[in-house]
Amino acid sequence: MSTISMKVDFGRPICKLHAWIAFGGGHGVVPEEAYWNSVFPNNSMPKALKDILPAAKYDRGLERIDNNSQGNDEEFYDWSGKSYRTGSDMFYDWSDELRVFYDWSDEPRGNNEGQHFYDWSSERSNELRGDNRDAFYVWSSESSNKFRANNDDGSGNNVDETVFFFPKDLRSGKLVKLPALTTSDKTPFLHDRVAKSIPFSSDELPEILNHFSVRPQTKEANLISKTVKGCERVAMKGEDKFCATSLESFIDSSISHLGKQIQLLSTELSKETNNSLFIIAKGMQDMGENELVCHKMKYPRAVFLCHSIDKTTVYKVPLVGRDGTKANALAVCHKDTSAWNPKHMAFRILKVKPGTVPICHFLVKDALIWVSN
């Protein structure tokens, strides 16, 4: 795979208006869902993606949303992308601190030495509190954990969070702790035409902050800056990457990288649960190496950083929770880590060096993966 530099794609090859009309626009189908149906008529949209569509139904003025057939419960959407409110005044907390920033690539270097980017492997230790402790949980018989979790395996033994591990541990009967499967980020996409109208570059950060009514030098401003810079960073050796700020660009850019014969995978749970302990069940599926792993970034509206890394295999992993919850989780194994930052936490956890052994990790609930059919 050739290495290309990062791009942010806001375009779309198929007319969204035509797709909306063809698939019943104005009758409970938002343009994004109609667009999906026009591109993938035989594949239903995964719930994880449907949950973050920007709105349910809107009138011709594109200002009012009405989800209730009786007209008693209205939702209003600010089409500038600044705010979203339901009847219960629920605001999406896109800026919560349960995310990790870490640069896992061989960038940055030089003047950017202090930059960090999202570590899509864990939702534990964070840099935002100013706490530099190794506050991540380790799944490794050779390692110890300074900060014990509150869960145990039923026998009184503490269980460490599953972060990075070796391929031999991805097997049926293995106990894993995956708190990242119990939470999700519902921050919605912007509509494509709105996303295209908003700047998305470090040089235009003041305009971005002004658009979303975010004050400079605040936690939210820092998160926005980190996400934009993470999307702008140069792809490392063997990596192909892009960022998508609307569902249309998410679909179109993925097709341009993998072709149209693709399917979208997401983590699936039989029910919502607070239980984080699971046993790997039988029936794990190897989904191949032609993939795009998409990580949801911290931003006022949904932004996905999608990348494909050479010699990376995707697995669908069936799980059974301690409370009976069944799940299909997503895991990836990287066979070549030689281009990773030597300071990547995976090497610290597993006590190995870049490029020496394959390294695996589960994906958080919000991550999505495109694979070839």
N, C-alpha and C positions, 0 to 999 in steps of 0.2 A: 504494500500500500504506500502510495506516495504521500509525503508530508505537505500539507498546505497551511497557509496562515488562516487565522480565524476570520470569520465574517458573520455579520448579523444580517439575517435575511428577512426582509419585511414583505417580499413579493409573493405573488400567487399566479399560477399559470391558468387557472380556470376562473371564469367570472363568478364571483360569489353571488351576485344578484340573480344570475341565471340558475345557479344551483339551488338557491333558496326558493325560487318560483317553481322549479321542476320538482322539488321534493316537499311541496306543501307549505311554503313560507306563509307566515301569518296565521297558522293553525296549530300553534303550540310547539313549532319547531324553530329554534333559533338559527340564524344563518350559518353559524359554525357547525351545527349538527347536520344541516342540509349539505354543507360543503363536504363533510366527512362521507355522507351517504353517496354523494356524487362521485367521489374518488374510490371509495371502498363499498360498493353496493351490496356485497355479500358478507361483509364483516361488521358486526355491531360494535359501536364505540365502547371501549372499556369504561366501567363505572368511574374509575379514578380520573379519567379524562372528562367524562360527562359532568362530574361534580365540580369542575372548575370552569365550566362555560360561563361567559360573562353575564348572561341574563336569560330569563325564561321566555318572555313574550313581550313585544313592544309595539307601540302604535306607529303610525306613519311619521309622527314627529320625532321618533327616536328619543323620547324623553321620559316616557311613562311605561312601567312594566306592571302587568296585572296577571298574577298567577292563579287567582281564585275565580272560578266561573261565576260565583255569586257577586263578585265585585266588592267583597267586604275586606279583603286583605291585599293591599297593594304594596308593591315594592318599587322604590325609586332608584334609578341608577344615574349617577353623574357621568355623562358621556365624555367628559374631559378626562375621566380616569382618576379623579381626585378622591372620590369617596363612594362608598357603597353602603346602603342601609336597607334592612328588612323591617317588617312591621315590629319586630322585637328589638330594634336598634342594635343589631349585632354587627360589630365592625370586625373585619378580618385582622388579626394580629400577625401581620407578616414580619414583624420585627422582634419576635420573641427570641430569647437568648439561647435556646436549646439547639444551637448549631455550632459546628466546629469550623474554624478557618484554618486551612493549612495548604501549603503549596506542595503538591505531590510530584510535580514535574521537575525538569531540570531548570525551570525558570522560577523566580526571577534571579538575576545576577546583578552584580555591580551596584548601581544606584538604587535598585529596587530590592535590595537585600531584605528589607523589613516587610515586604508585602506578603500577605497570606491570602489564600483562596479557600473556597469551601472544600472541606473534607467530606465527601459524600458517603463515607463509610460509617459514620457514627454521629449520634445526636447528643453526645455527652460533652466532655470538657470544652469550655469556651473561653475565648480570649477576651471577651467583652468585659468580664468582671475584673480584669487586671490580675487574674490569678494564673501564674505560670506553672502550677503544679501539674504533674502527669495525671490528671484527673480522668483518665479513661480506663475502662475496665478490660481486663485481659482474659482471653480464652486460650490458655496454653498451660499444659501441665508443668512446663519448665519455668513459668513466670509467676510472680506474686502480684497481688493487687493491694495497693495502699488504701484504696477507698472502697470498702465493701458495699455491695448492694444489699437491699433489704429482703430479697427473695432467696429462698432455699429450694432444694430439690425434693423436699418432703421428708427428708431424713435429718433435717437440722443443719445440713451443710450449706454454706453460702455458695451461690453460683455467680460467676463473673459474667459480665456482658460479653457476648460474642462479637468480636471486632474483626481482627484478621486471623487467619488460620491457614494450615497447609491442606492441600487436596485430600490427603488421607483421612482427614477429619470430616469430610463431606460425605457421610455415609449414613445409612439407616441405623436407627437405634441411638444415635448421638444426641445428647442433651444440649440444647442451645438456649441462650437467653437473648431475646431480641426486643428490647423496649421500643425500638424504632418502628415496630409493626403495630404498636398500640396508639400511635398519634398520627395525625395527618394535618397538612397545611391546605386549607380550603381557599387560599387567595386565588381569585379568578383571573382568567385571561382578560386582556383588553380586546375590544373588537378590532379587527384588522385595520380599518381605516383610521381609528384613533391611535393605535400603536404606531402606524406609519407617520403620524403627525407629531410624535413626541421624540425629541433628541435621545440618542442612546450612545454617548461617547464621553470619555473623560474630559475632553476639551469643552464639552457643553454641560458639565455637571451643574453649574449654577442654574441653567435653564431647566434641567431635570428637577432639581430641588424646588424651584419656584413653581413648576407645573403641579407637583404633588403637595405643595404647601408644606414642605419640610425645611426647617431652619438649618442653616449650615452648622457644622461642628456639634451635631447631636448624634446620638446613637443611630437614629434612622438614617441620617446623612452618611454616616460611616458605612452602614450596611449597603446603601445604594452605591456608594463609591466602590466598595469591594466587589460587588456583583458586576458592575460595568468593567472594572479593570480585569476581573476574572474572565470575562468574555473577550476582552481585548488581548489577553496574553498570547504570545506566540505558541503555536502548537509544538509539542515536544516531538522528538524523533519517533516515527511510527504512529503518530496520532493524527486523526482527522477530526475537526471540531467546528461547531457553529453554535450560536445562541438564537433562540426563537422567542419572540415577544407576543405572538398571537397564534391561535390554533392553525390558521392557514399557513403561516410561515413554518410552524412546527411540522406540518404534513409535507409541504412542498420541499423544504430543505432536506428532509429525510428521504424523500423519493429521489431527489437529485443525487444523493449519496449512495443509496442502496438499490434504486430501481423501484418500480411500482408493485412488484410481487413481494410484499412484505406484510408482516403482522405486528401488532403492538401488544407487548406483554406488560402486565402490571401485577402487583401483589394482590391476592384475593383472600379474604377471610370470610368464613361462614357466618360470623357475627362479630359485632364490635366487642372488644374485650380489653380489660386492664391487665390481663395475665401476660407475662412476657416470657414464660418458660415453655419451650416446645421440644418435642422429640421429632427427629427427622424420620419420616415414614418411608416405606418402600414406594418405588415408582418414580424416582428422580429422572428427569428428562434432560438430555444434552441437546440444546437448541442451536448448537453450531458456533462458528467464529465470525460469521458475517453479521455484525451487530452495530447498533448505535445505542449507547447507554445515555439516558437523558436525566439530568439531576435538576430538581427544582431549586432555584436560587432565591435568596432573600431580596424581595423587591415589592413595591406597593401593588404591583399586579404581576401575574404569573410570568416568569421568565425561566426557560429551560436551557441549560448548557448541555448540549449533546456531543458526545465524542465516541470515536471508535479507535481502539488501541490494538495494534498488531498482536497476534497470538493471545487473544483473550476469548475464553469460552464462556457461554451463558448457560445457566442451568435453571430449570424450574424444579423447585424443591418442595415436596409435600411435607407438611408439618401437622402434628397433633398437639394441641395445647394441654396443659395440666387441667384446665377447666373444660376440656372436651372440644374447644374451638379447633376447627380444621382450617388450614391455610395452605395456599400455594405461594411460596416466597420465591424471590429471585436472587440468585447468587452468581458471581462471576469469578473466574480464576485467571489470573494474569501469568502467562508462562514466561514472559520476558519483562523483567523490571529493571533492566540495565540503564534505562534512560530516566528513571525516577530520581527525585531529589534524595541524596543520601541521608537527609535528616527526616525523611518521611517516617511517620509514627509506626508504620508497619514493620520497618526494620528494627525499631526500638522494641516493639512488642515481641516480635518473634526472634530477635537477636540474630539476624542474618544480614548479609550485605546485598546491595543491589545486583541483580542479575544472577544470583546463585541458585535460587529455588523458586518454584511457582508460589504465588500468594493468592489466597482467595478471600472474599468478603461477601456478606449479604448486603442487599440494597435496602435503603429506607423505604417506608411505605409510599412516599410520594414519587419515587423514581419510576421511570418508564423505560422500556427497552424495545427498540425496533429490531426485528430479526427477519432474515429472508425466509420465505415460505419453503 
